């Protein structure tokens, strides 16, 4: 984004947690299914969570409110569109 001189805001959601409304909006804007917003990494496993329990918008928002570190990142929002920024080509497509 910097290489393309695109202005952007960084939201440090671990320092300033996102509200339920913010998370609901992000989940709605990302074209992937809600479950893609949850990182199924070591933290997820250590919490003893089951991926099958986090497929709907409501369950995804709940888990991300309780455990914000599990949110996929980065998430880029431009207007009324958003993408999970992996792979980076998704971000480039959003900018076009």
C-alpha positions, 0 to 999 in steps of 0.5 A: 500500500505504501509502495502505491502511495495509498493512504490507509489507517491502521487499527490496532484492534488488540489495543483498542478492541473492535465493537460487536458492530464493527466485527459484524460489519467486517464479517458482512463485507468480506466475501469469504464465508464467516468462518474464514475470519477465524485463524485456526492456529496454535492459539485456537488449538490451545483454547480447545476450540472446534472449527465446526462450532464457528461457521456462522456470522454470530458464532464468529463474532462471538469468538472474535469478541472473546479472543481477538487474537484469532481474527484473520489479518490483515483485513483491508476495507475500502468503501463497502468492500473488504478482503482478508489480505492473504495472499497480498494479491487480494489487496491489490485487486481491492485497490483496482 
